[in-house]
Each structure stands twice: as C-alpha cells, then as structure tokens.
Amino acid sequence: MRTSHCATSHAETRSRGCADRVNSDGQLYTIEGIAAGLIMIMTAYLVVSATSVYTAGDTHISDMQLEQLGSDALKMMDTPENTTAQSELQLILTPASPDAGVFKTTFLNLVNGKAGLSRDHIQFTASYTCRNNLDNSIATNPLSYSRNLSGGEHAVRVTKWVIVNKNVCGNNYFPVLDRAVLVEVLMWRD
C-alpha cells in the first residue's frame, strides 16, 4: 500500500511542512476561483448591458408598426367584396359630401381591434386630396377625425390612392370619369 509522504504521521507532517503547503495551496485555489467567478460575472454583465441598449433611434419600430396597421386598414377598406362591387372606401368618397361617420367607425374598428377583449387607443384625422379640372388646382378636404391633433402627439402618415367614379373637387362641368383621390390619414396612439 502506497502512502503519500505527507500522510505518515502528524509529527512527521509537521516536520516536513506539508500541512502548511496544503493550506497555502487551498487558499490560493480559493482566491483564484473567486477571481475567476467575478471576472465571468462582470463579463456576462457587460455583454448583456451592451446588447440591450435602448436608443432614441429604436423608437421608429413602433412608428413602422403603426404605419403598417394604418396601411392595412386602408387597403381593407379599399378592397371590394367582388369584382363588380365598389369598395367601402369608394362608397364613402362617392357622395357629394363624403360620409365621415362611416369612415370613422370603420377605420377605428380596424385599427383598434385586438385579439381578446382589450382594444388599442389609436386616434386619427383623415383628409382627401384631388385635382380640380377647372383651374388645375389641388384641393385638400377634411374627411373625418376621432380627435383633433393638438401637436403634442407623434403621428405617422398613411396614404392610399382611391379610384372613384365621381366628379370630385368641383369637376362638375366635366364628364363623370374614374378619378384618383388621395386619402391621407394621420394616426397616433393615446
């Protein structure tokens, strides 16, 4: 049976200095272990804090989502049920005075609807722009709004070209033809 040179007897161990060496080695390994652990924790902290920096440049992501939501809502409103029918947006713009109430109800239902019972709090103001053939001028007319834009909100702009078969913007002296009307919506979250 082999024994180590430090394990023969207590008296011999003292004379050879093995106990002092074991205690010194153990302390050294403990200090190295603690230092290595602190270095790993600091490295992990620096990596995590460096990758999750939130800057002002990242705020455009919510704007892009809001813009896409508004664009999708206008596309849905401008999609007819079949190939011979007019879209809901065309029907809203066709009367001599566009139907602001129908636009407001439909648009708010589309942009504020979420899965579940809660609803989003998106507000908007909408207008439409068309060309007057009499004097070749451009006219912008209010369409609808859910709340007035006070200037403190951060609004995004969504537009959609709509083809209507109507004399819009004072084109009453010209034949009724398909005309392009630009619907513009400014929307923001409350």
C-alpha positions as CSV (number, residue, x, y, z in Angstrom):
1,M,0.0,0.0,0.0
2,R,1.4,3.3,-1.0
3,T,1.0,6.4,1.1
4,S,1.9,9.9,0.4
5,H,4.9,11.4,2.1
6,C,2.7,13.8,3.9
7,A,0.3,11.2,5.4
8,T,2.7,9.2,7.6
9,S,2.1,10.7,10.9
10,H,1.1,14.0,12.4
11,A,4.6,14.7,13.8
12,E,6.3,13.8,10.6
13,T,3.8,16.0,8.7
14,R,4.7,19.0,10.8
15,S,8.4,18.4,10.3
16,R,8.1,18.2,6.5
17,G,5.8,21.3,6.2
18,C,3.0,19.5,4.2
19,A,0.2,21.0,6.2
20,D,1.4,24.5,5.6
21,R,1.7,23.7,1.9
22,V,-1.8,22.2,1.7
23,N,-3.4,25.2,3.5
24,S,-1.5,27.6,1.3
25,D,-2.4,25.8,-1.9
26,G,-6.1,25.6,-0.8
27,Q,-6.2,29.4,-0.1
28,L,-4.5,30.1,-3.5
29,Y,-7.0,28.0,-5.4
30,T,-9.9,29.6,-3.5
31,I,-8.7,33.1,-4.3
32,E,-8.2,32.1,-8.0
33,G,-11.7,30.6,-8.1
34,I,-13.3,33.7,-6.6
35,A,-11.4,36.0,-9.0
36,A,-12.4,33.8,-12.0
37,G,-16.0,33.9,-10.9
38,L,-16.0,37.7,-10.6
39,I,-14.5,38.0,-14.0
40,M,-17.2,35.8,-15.5
41,I,-20.0,37.7,-13.8
42,M,-18.6,41.0,-14.9
43,T,-18.2,39.7,-18.5
44,A,-21.7,38.5,-18.5
45,Y,-23.0,41.8,-17.2
46,L,-21.1,43.8,-19.8
47,V,-22.3,41.6,-22.6
48,V,-26.0,41.8,-21.5
49,S,-25.9,45.5,-20.9
50,A,-24.2,46.2,-24.2
51,T,-26.7,44.3,-26.3
52,S,-29.8,45.8,-24.6
53,V,-29.1,49.5,-25.0
54,Y,-32.3,51.3,-26.0
55,T,-31.6,54.4,-28.0
56,A,-33.8,57.1,-29.5
57,G,-33.2,55.6,-32.9
58,D,-35.1,52.4,-31.9
59,T,-38.3,54.3,-31.4
60,H,-39.0,54.1,-35.1
61,I,-40.1,50.5,-34.8
62,S,-43.4,51.4,-33.1
63,D,-43.9,54.0,-35.8
64,M,-43.4,51.4,-38.5
65,Q,-45.9,49.1,-36.8
66,L,-48.5,51.9,-36.5
67,E,-47.9,52.9,-40.2
68,Q,-48.3,49.3,-41.3
69,L,-51.5,48.9,-39.3
70,G,-53.0,52.1,-40.9
71,S,-51.9,51.0,-44.4
72,D,-53.5,47.6,-43.9
73,A,-56.8,49.2,-42.7
74,L,-57.0,51.5,-45.7
75,K,-56.3,48.5,-48.0
76,M,-59.0,46.5,-46.4
77,M,-61.4,49.4,-46.8
78,D,-60.5,49.8,-50.4
79,T,-61.0,46.1,-51.3
80,P,-64.4,45.4,-52.8
81,E,-66.4,42.3,-51.9
82,N,-66.4,41.1,-55.5
83,T,-65.2,42.4,-58.9
84,T,-68.4,44.2,-59.7
85,A,-68.9,46.0,-56.4
86,Q,-67.3,49.2,-55.1
87,S,-65.1,49.1,-52.1
88,E,-66.2,50.6,-48.8
89,L,-63.7,53.5,-49.2
90,Q,-65.1,54.2,-52.7
91,L,-68.7,54.3,-51.3
92,I,-67.6,56.7,-48.5
93,L,-66.0,59.1,-51.0
94,T,-68.7,58.9,-53.7
95,P,-71.4,61.1,-52.2
96,A,-71.3,64.9,-52.8
97,S,-70.4,65.1,-49.1
98,P,-68.3,62.1,-48.1
99,D,-69.7,60.1,-45.2
100,A,-67.4,60.9,-42.3
101,G,-69.3,58.8,-39.7
102,V,-68.9,55.6,-41.7
103,F,-65.2,56.2,-42.3
104,K,-64.6,57.0,-38.6
105,T,-66.4,53.9,-37.4
106,T,-64.9,51.5,-39.9
107,F,-61.3,52.8,-39.6
108,L,-61.4,52.8,-35.7
109,N,-62.8,49.3,-35.7
110,L,-60.0,48.1,-38.0
111,V,-57.1,49.8,-36.2
112,N,-58.2,49.4,-32.6
113,G,-59.3,45.8,-32.8
114,K,-57.0,43.4,-31.0
115,A,-57.2,39.7,-30.0
116,G,-59.0,39.4,-26.7
117,L,-61.3,41.9,-25.0
118,S,-59.0,44.9,-24.8
119,R,-58.8,47.5,-27.5
120,D,-56.0,49.7,-28.6
121,H,-56.2,53.5,-28.3
122,I,-55.3,54.8,-31.8
123,Q,-56.7,58.2,-32.8
124,F,-56.7,59.7,-36.3
125,T,-57.5,62.6,-38.5
126,A,-58.2,62.0,-42.2
127,S,-58.5,64.1,-45.4
128,Y,-58.7,63.5,-49.1
129,T,-56.9,65.4,-51.9
130,C,-58.0,65.7,-55.5
131,R,-57.4,67.9,-58.6
132,N,-59.9,70.4,-59.9
133,N,-60.0,70.2,-63.7
134,L,-61.5,73.7,-64.0
135,D,-58.4,75.6,-62.8
136,N,-56.0,72.7,-62.5
137,S,-55.6,73.3,-58.7
138,I,-55.2,70.8,-55.9
139,A,-57.8,70.8,-53.1
140,T,-57.5,69.0,-49.8
141,N,-60.7,68.4,-47.9
142,P,-61.3,67.1,-44.4
143,L,-62.8,63.6,-44.3
144,S,-63.1,62.5,-40.7
145,Y,-61.3,62.5,-37.3
146,S,-61.6,60.8,-34.0
147,R,-59.8,63.6,-32.1
148,N,-58.1,66.8,-33.1
149,L,-54.3,66.7,-33.5
150,S,-53.0,69.0,-30.8
151,G,-49.4,68.9,-31.8
152,G,-48.0,67.0,-28.9
153,E,-48.7,63.6,-30.4
154,H,-46.2,61.8,-32.5
155,A,-48.3,61.0,-35.6
156,V,-47.5,58.8,-38.6
157,R,-48.9,59.5,-42.1
158,V,-50.6,56.8,-44.1
159,T,-51.9,57.4,-47.7
160,K,-53.9,55.4,-50.2
161,W,-54.9,56.3,-53.8
162,V,-58.5,55.5,-54.4
163,I,-60.2,55.5,-57.8
164,V,-63.7,56.9,-57.6
165,N,-66.2,57.4,-60.5
166,K,-67.3,60.8,-59.5
167,N,-66.7,64.4,-60.2
168,V,-64.8,65.4,-57.1
169,C,-63.3,68.8,-56.1
170,G,-65.5,70.9,-58.3
171,N,-65.2,68.9,-61.5
172,N,-69.0,69.2,-62.2
173,Y,-68.5,70.5,-65.8
174,F,-66.6,67.5,-66.9
175,P,-68.0,64.1,-67.7
176,V,-68.1,61.6,-64.8
177,L,-64.9,59.6,-65.2
178,D,-62.7,57.5,-62.9
179,R,-60.7,59.9,-60.9
180,A,-57.8,59.3,-58.5
181,V,-58.3,60.6,-55.0
182,L,-55.5,60.6,-52.3
183,V,-56.8,59.6,-48.9
184,E,-54.4,60.7,-46.2
185,V,-54.6,59.6,-42.6
186,L,-52.5,60.9,-39.7
187,M,-52.7,58.5,-36.8
188,W,-51.2,58.3,-33.3
189,R,-51.6,56.3,-30.1
190,D,-53.0,57.9,-27.0
